């Protein structure tokens, strides 16, 4: 049968957790970092998670020529509303193909 593959919540959560764990491992090595996977609006979920955090790290990927001048809507919302310090990590332009 042809069509779009189907994924259940467990598949999506597993892939999200593996992606996060790989990115963290490549960035900070084996330092203790808690990985949480949560469904919902990204900005609201991150701000909510910041209540119990020492530091919130968010990525900025940008989709326009103004990428170097502006933060994305999610990272900007987190900077202004998080309950802890926020670090915005800019993506690698070359790797992103922009």
Backbone torsions as a table, in degrees:
resi	resn	phi	psi	omega
1	UNK	NA	138.7	-179.9
2	UNK	-100.8	158.7	178.8
3	UNK	144.3	-172.0	-179.2
4	UNK	-77.5	140.7	175.6
5	UNK	-67.5	150.7	178.1
6	UNK	-108.5	144.4	179.8
7	UNK	-130.7	139.8	174.9
8	UNK	-97.4	174.3	-177.2
9	UNK	-57.5	-36.9	-179.1
10	UNK	-64.8	-39.7	177.9
11	UNK	-63.6	-44.7	-178.4
12	UNK	-65.5	-44.9	179.4
13	UNK	-63.1	-42.4	179.6
14	UNK	-61.4	-45.8	-179.7
15	UNK	-64.6	-41.7	178.8
16	UNK	-62.7	-44.2	-179.9
17	UNK	-63.8	-44.0	179.5
18	UNK	-63.4	-40.8	178.9
19	UNK	-63.9	-45.4	179.5
20	UNK	-63.5	-45.8	-178.7
21	UNK	-63.0	-38.7	177.2
22	UNK	-65.0	-46.8	179.6
23	UNK	-61.5	-42.1	179.7
24	UNK	-66.1	-45.3	180.0
25	UNK	-59.8	-42.3	179.9
26	UNK	-69.4	-26.1	-175.7
27	UNK	-91.8	-48.7	-174.2
28	UNK	-116.8	2.1	179.3
29	UNK	72.9	-137.4	-174.4
30	UNK	-96.4	17.5	177.7
31	UNK	-64.4	150.4	-177.5
32	UNK	-70.5	115.3	178.0
33	UNK	-133.9	131.2	179.0
34	UNK	-88.3	129.2	177.6
35	UNK	-102.9	127.0	175.3
36	UNK	-124.0	134.7	175.0
37	UNK	-112.8	125.6	-175.5
38	UNK	-141.1	137.8	176.1
39	UNK	-85.3	149.8	175.6
40	UNK	138.2	-177.9	177.5
41	UNK	-64.8	128.8	-172.2
42	UNK	-56.3	-51.0	-175.5
43	UNK	-63.3	-46.9	-179.0
44	UNK	-64.8	-40.3	179.9
45	UNK	-65.4	-40.6	179.8
46	UNK	-68.3	-42.5	177.8
47	UNK	-62.5	-41.6	177.9
48	UNK	-61.7	-44.2	179.9
49	UNK	-66.2	-25.9	-178.0
50	UNK	-68.8	-16.1	179.2
51	UNK	-59.6	-34.7	-177.3
52	UNK	-107.4	12.6	-173.9
53	UNK	-105.8	154.7	173.4
54	UNK	-88.1	-27.7	-177.3
55	UNK	-156.4	138.1	175.2
56	UNK	-112.5	124.1	178.9
57	UNK	-112.7	122.7	179.2
58	UNK	-124.9	152.7	177.7
59	UNK	-95.3	156.9	174.3
60	UNK	-127.2	121.8	179.4
61	UNK	-109.6	-31.3	176.2
62	UNK	61.0	139.3	-178.5
63	UNK	-123.4	9.2	-174.5
64	UNK	-134.7	176.1	176.9
65	UNK	-67.0	-18.5	-179.6
66	UNK	-86.5	11.0	-177.3
67	UNK	-51.4	-40.0	-177.7
68	UNK	-75.7	-15.6	-176.8
69	UNK	-99.8	-25.2	-172.2
70	UNK	-129.0	152.3	170.5
71	UNK	-87.0	158.1	173.9
72	UNK	-72.3	168.8	-175.9
73	UNK	-63.9	-37.5	-179.3
74	UNK	-70.5	-49.1	-178.9
75	UNK	-64.7	-38.0	178.3
76	UNK	-64.4	-42.9	178.2
77	UNK	-61.2	-43.0	179.9
78	UNK	-63.9	-43.4	179.4
79	UNK	-58.2	-39.1	-175.4
80	UNK	-86.5	-21.3	-172.0
81	UNK	-123.4	-7.4	-177.7
82	UNK	-65.4	155.1	-178.5
83	UNK	-96.8	11.2	178.8
84	UNK	-149.5	171.7	175.9
85	UNK	-59.7	148.4	-178.5
86	UNK	-123.4	134.8	173.1
87	UNK	-114.5	127.2	177.2
88	UNK	-104.1	120.4	-179.0
89	UNK	-102.5	120.2	179.5
90	UNK	-81.2	140.4	178.2
91	UNK	-72.6	162.4	177.9
92	UNK	-81.7	116.6	-178.6
93	UNK	-57.4	-42.1	-178.8
94	UNK	-63.8	-44.9	-179.3
95	UNK	-67.6	-31.8	-178.4
96	UNK	-79.7	-11.8	178.9
97	UNK	76.2	26.5	178.6
98	UNK	-110.9	NA	NA
